[in-house]
């Protein structure tokens, strides 16, 4: 069990930790739109990674998918498929984050893109009447930083900018390789199952 008094700062991953996700739902939607062979090219050409690292814009993301498709889908159609993986918040998680913010510095560090962030931020506001900038002291988004987890540099950037003591900082993540990279920088880590409940590990 994690003793919260051992930490000054908590860094939260987003997808699979705060919001339930299922990337297979987006894959299935793209297979329906493009066919299995062309849908596989999205991964082969690393379009999700390029978009989430900020290497390509939303417009370029849409254009490159249409180039692979050999037809023209609207931006709304493509983003609907892309956002299909984003599921639901759970009230207990939001309440725990609010409670933790009263006693700890809270940061969010997410591999994401502007379309996903716009979707799940608006969903948070609509359902809970709060923004990420109210829940967290700072929000770090990969597409704005120009780098992705599990790069050590993304963690080192957060540590330096926030003047963190890694031994007093807990990183909460659902992906083993991201947690391992964070650990290499000295951060303490809590690895939970995807869509698991982080607060069940707190004493």
Steps between C-alpha positions, in 0.01 A plus 500: 500500500608858427537732798407841366690685771822375334434726198475871430399468133288252305526475120201340329489335163163564337362222277439179693560680831254793512283415199415144392631427151485217247729561200353194325175693451680754280681223314166331427352827375791558263474141372132566423589824319816397317510122497744292706804540272481879474415536869823314584692769309399757762723316747765405245544865407483593871229761449378485863854551629569782256178674602556451873858625481385817322697403188186534286195721547137394515458606136801291396372204703167513315665553162735205545216270601307604190811440290520146639125453449517615140175686557372799692361475851412819682701613801196430719477140375868434559502662843189304602692179428814634668307606812311169528766370739414768759244360741387621842615678811411347835379738772720342767815581302407866459409527869832344600694741279318794658579364846865438415537851358428639845813333640737440206628668189333321209629480142360324194731352235324347201592365159217665309405728212287810457191309377498261795576773750222721366254209521582375850551848647157611377355176639653573841358853501155381390479216752684642803506877450876516543800538269830313507667829586294514819570137593874514430776749571642439153386297199768353274381379157734311267389677183582837659833378638613341174593172668337177614519264793697277546778743406704582809519859377129563558534403866824692542329809355215480752742441788713800400213741427315416822816474715388159620673275747461165318512303826199700622308479173265216404418432134174309443487312168331202334773417244800302624760647262399855592523421870840338445630810319377724782674278754830546315482873577457431873124555511299265722234313305163336544411270210131414490299287256346693212172655620579394856442709812813681616350592837467134601880501539505789749510452874 
